[in-house]
Amino acid sequence: MIKRAKRSLLLNIYFLIIAVCILAADQVTKYMIIQRVPENSSIEIIPGFFSITHVRNTGAAFGLFQGYTEILTVISIVAIVLIIVLKSILNFNSAFYNICLGFVMGGALGNLMDRFLVGEVTDFINVRFIPVFNIADSSILIGFSLIIILILREYFKKGKTEGVD
């Protein structure tokens, strides 16, 4: 029982540390961009491929749904509450799952802070062929993608142990 409680505490610490680190990295980088790169301007890092481009985004990740800040704020709050509820209910005994969920939580909190405090999100990572994004956007995408891979891996592993091909 004590071993299980320690494991649960450790998993919660992983989750919180990752979420706080992502939130901090997101907010610090956005602050640096706001202070050092004029809005709607770019600094080319790798010619023709990667630049730092300071844009404001009233939409969702990667510039989708522009002008829906209020709705996206509510969706972000609901998503954060769902993350907490799912973390509590599902209580997966996996460090990897908790780290991935920390990525999603940190990213969701980062963009929510911008929407709530400023009314828009600062985006700045500009990779050719992809709309401009930020650390929060990429963390949410990475976290969800890895959770989907984890779920699929567990599903197929379970299918093999039950004799399902």
Stockholm file with secondary structure:
# STOCKHOLM 1.0

chainA/1-165         MIKRAKRSLLLNIYFLIIAVCILAADQVTKYMIIQRVPENSSIEIIPGFFSITHVRNTGAAFGLFQGYTEILTVISIVAIVLIIVLKSILNFNSAFYNICLGFVMGGALGNLMDRFLVGEVTDFINVRFIPVFNIADSSILIGFSLIIILILREYFKKGKTEGVD
#=GR chainA/1-165 SS CHHHHHHHHHHHHHHHHHHHHHHHHHHHHHHHHHHHSCTTCEEEEETTTEEEEEEEESSSGGGCSTTCHHHHHHHHHHHHHHHHHHHHHHCCCCHHHHHHHHHHHHHHHHHHHHHHHTSSEEEEEEETTSCCBCHHHHHHHHHHHHHHHHHHHHHHHHHHHTTCC
#=GC SS_cons         CHHHHHHHHHHHHHHHHHHHHHHHHHHHHHHHHHHHSCTTCEEEEETTTEEEEEEEESSSGGGCSTTCHHHHHHHHHHHHHHHHHHHHHHCCCCHHHHHHHHHHHHHHHHHHHHHHHTSSEEEEEEETTSCCBCHHHHHHHHHHHHHHHHHHHHHHHHHHHTTCC
//
